[in-house]
Amino acid sequence: MDITDAPNIPSIFGEVLRDKRLALNISQEELAFRAGVDRTFVSRIERGLRQPTITSLIALSSALGISATELIKTTELRIKS
């Protein structure tokens, strides 16, 4: 299966973002504050309703203390598994 044919990439990315956030034991509100985005935006991403822009992807990953590459790579691995 081609990775772009995955049924719900936004939902899988949202799960990855949530898992990384919970691993740091921080709330959506704290992540949003650190990334300079609205808490509802984080909530919508985690539920697969929104997708981040490159700018917000980098801000979110920086707020989590990881690279944007790590977020994307983890998402790709979950899609493939």
Backbone as numpy.savetxt, mean C-alpha at the origin, in Angstrom:
# Nx Ny Nz CAx CAy CAz Cx Cy Cz
-0.10 -17.17 -16.02 -0.94 -15.99 -16.02 -0.05 -14.74 -16.02
-0.37 -13.83 -16.88 0.30 -12.53 -16.91 -0.10 -11.76 -15.67
0.88 -11.14 -15.02 0.60 -10.43 -13.75 -0.46 -9.34 -13.93
-0.53 -8.75 -15.10 -1.53 -7.69 -15.34 -2.94 -8.25 -15.46
-3.05 -9.56 -15.57 -4.37 -10.20 -15.62 -4.89 -10.58 -14.24
-4.13 -10.26 -13.21 -4.55 -10.58 -11.84 -5.91 -9.96 -11.57
-6.76 -10.66 -10.84 -8.13 -10.21 -10.66 -8.29 -8.88 -9.93
-7.48 -8.64 -8.92 -7.70 -7.41 -8.18 -6.41 -6.86 -7.57
-5.61 -6.29 -8.43 -4.34 -5.72 -7.99 -4.53 -4.66 -6.91
-5.50 -3.75 -7.03 -5.67 -2.75 -5.96 -5.95 -3.36 -4.59
-6.73 -4.42 -4.54 -7.02 -5.07 -3.26 -5.78 -5.73 -2.68
-5.00 -6.35 -3.52 -3.78 -7.02 -3.06 -2.78 -5.97 -2.56
-2.63 -4.88 -3.30 -1.75 -3.81 -2.84 -2.24 -3.27 -1.50
-3.54 -3.11 -1.35 -4.10 -2.63 -0.10 -3.78 -3.54 1.07
-3.85 -4.85 0.83 -3.50 -5.81 1.87 -2.03 -5.68 2.27
-1.18 -5.50 1.28 0.26 -5.34 1.55 0.49 -4.08 2.38
-0.13 -2.99 1.98 0.03 -1.74 2.71 -0.43 -1.90 4.16
-1.59 -2.53 4.34 -2.12 -2.76 5.69 -1.18 -3.63 6.51
-0.67 -4.70 5.91 0.25 -5.60 6.63 1.52 -4.86 7.06
2.06 -4.04 6.18 3.27 -3.28 6.51 2.98 -2.28 7.63
1.81 -1.64 7.57 1.42 -0.67 8.61 1.24 -1.38 9.95
0.54 -2.50 9.94 0.30 -3.22 11.18 1.59 -3.80 11.77
2.54 -4.14 10.91 3.83 -4.63 11.39 4.55 -3.56 12.21
4.27 -2.29 11.90 4.84 -1.19 12.67 3.95 -0.79 13.85
2.79 -1.44 13.93 1.83 -1.16 14.99 1.41 0.32 15.01
1.12 0.84 13.81 0.63 2.22 13.72 -0.75 2.23 13.09
-1.52 3.25 13.42 -2.88 3.39 12.89 -2.85 3.97 11.48
-3.98 3.88 10.82 -4.13 4.53 9.52 -3.89 6.03 9.67
-4.38 6.59 10.75 -4.21 8.01 11.00 -2.73 8.39 11.13
-1.98 7.58 11.85 -0.55 7.84 12.02 0.19 7.71 10.69
-0.12 6.67 9.93 0.50 6.51 8.62 0.18 7.70 7.72
-1.07 8.10 7.71 -1.48 9.24 6.89 -0.74 10.50 7.30
-0.61 10.73 8.60 0.10 11.90 9.11 1.55 11.88 8.64
2.21 10.73 8.81 3.61 10.61 8.42 3.81 10.81 6.92
2.83 10.37 6.14 2.94 10.44 4.68 2.39 11.75 4.10
1.70 12.52 4.93 1.14 13.78 4.45 -0.07 13.59 3.56
-0.85 12.55 3.86 -2.08 12.29 3.11 -3.24 12.20 4.10
-4.45 12.17 3.58 -5.63 12.07 4.42 -5.83 10.62 4.90
-6.32 10.46 6.12 -6.55 9.11 6.65 -7.53 8.33 5.79
-8.54 9.01 5.26 -9.51 8.29 4.42 -8.87 7.77 3.15
-7.83 8.44 2.68 -7.11 7.97 1.50 -6.41 6.64 1.81
-5.78 6.57 2.98 -5.13 5.32 3.40 -6.17 4.22 3.52
-7.30 4.53 4.12 -8.38 3.55 4.28 -8.85 3.04 2.92
-9.04 3.93 2.00 -9.52 3.53 0.67 -8.50 2.69 -0.08
-7.22 3.01 0.08 -6.18 2.19 -0.55 -6.20 0.79 0.06
-6.25 0.72 1.38 -6.23 -0.58 2.05 -7.44 -1.44 1.68
-8.53 -0.82 1.36 -9.74 -1.57 0.96 -9.80 -1.83 -0.55
-8.78 -1.38 -1.27 -8.74 -1.62 -2.71 -9.62 -0.71 -3.52
-10.08 0.38 -2.91 -10.98 1.30 -3.60 -10.24 2.39 -4.36
-9.00 2.66 -3.94 -8.17 3.70 -4.58 -6.80 3.12 -4.85
-6.10 3.75 -5.79 -4.72 3.39 -6.08 -3.86 4.63 -5.91
-2.69 4.48 -5.31 -1.85 5.65 -5.08 -1.16 6.11 -6.37
-0.90 7.41 -6.42 -0.04 7.94 -7.47 1.40 7.60 -7.11
2.31 7.83 -8.01 3.73 7.60 -7.72 4.15 8.45 -6.52
3.69 9.69 -6.48 4.05 10.59 -5.38 3.56 10.05 -4.05
2.29 9.63 -3.99 1.77 9.12 -2.71 2.34 7.75 -2.38
2.67 6.95 -3.38 3.31 5.65 -3.15 4.65 5.86 -2.46
5.42 6.80 -2.95 6.72 7.09 -2.35 6.56 7.67 -0.94
5.57 8.54 -0.76 5.32 9.12 0.57 4.90 8.03 1.56
4.02 7.14 1.16 3.56 6.06 2.03 4.70 5.12 2.39
5.48 4.74 1.40 6.59 3.82 1.68 7.62 4.48 2.60
7.90 5.74 2.36 8.83 6.47 3.22 8.30 6.52 4.66
7.01 6.76 4.81 6.38 6.81 6.13 6.46 5.45 6.83
6.52 4.38 6.05 6.64 3.03 6.61 8.10 2.64 6.83
9.02 3.47 6.35 10.44 3.18 6.51 10.96 2.12 5.55
10.28 1.98 4.42 10.70 1.02 3.40 10.71 1.71 2.05
11.19 1.02 1.05 11.21 1.59 -0.29 9.89 1.31 -1.00
9.60 2.16 -1.96 8.42 1.92 -2.80 8.59 0.60 -3.54
9.82 0.28 -3.88 10.13 -0.98 -4.55 9.68 -2.17 -3.71
9.91 -2.09 -2.40 9.51 -3.19 -1.52 7.99 -3.38 -1.52
7.25 -2.27 -1.48 5.78 -2.38 -1.53 5.33 -3.04 -2.82
5.90 -2.61 -3.94 5.51 -3.16 -5.24 5.95 -4.62 -5.36
7.16 -4.91 -4.94 7.67 -6.28 -5.05 6.83 -7.25 -4.21
6.48 -6.84 -3.00 5.65 -7.69 -2.15 4.28 -7.91 -2.80
3.74 -6.87 -3.40 2.47 -7.00 -4.10 2.59 -7.98 -5.26
3.65 -7.85 -6.04 3.86 -8.78 -7.16 3.98 -10.22 -6.70
4.69 -10.44 -5.61 4.84 -11.80 -5.10 3.51 -12.38 -4.65
2.67 -11.57 -4.04 1.34 -12.06 -3.60 0.46 -12.37 -4.80
0.57 -11.56 -5.84 -0.23 -11.81 -7.04 0.17 -13.14 -7.66
1.45 -13.40 -7.68 1.97 -14.63 -8.32 1.70 -15.88 -7.50
1.47 -15.71 -6.19 1.29 -16.91 -5.35 -0.16 -17.34 -5.27
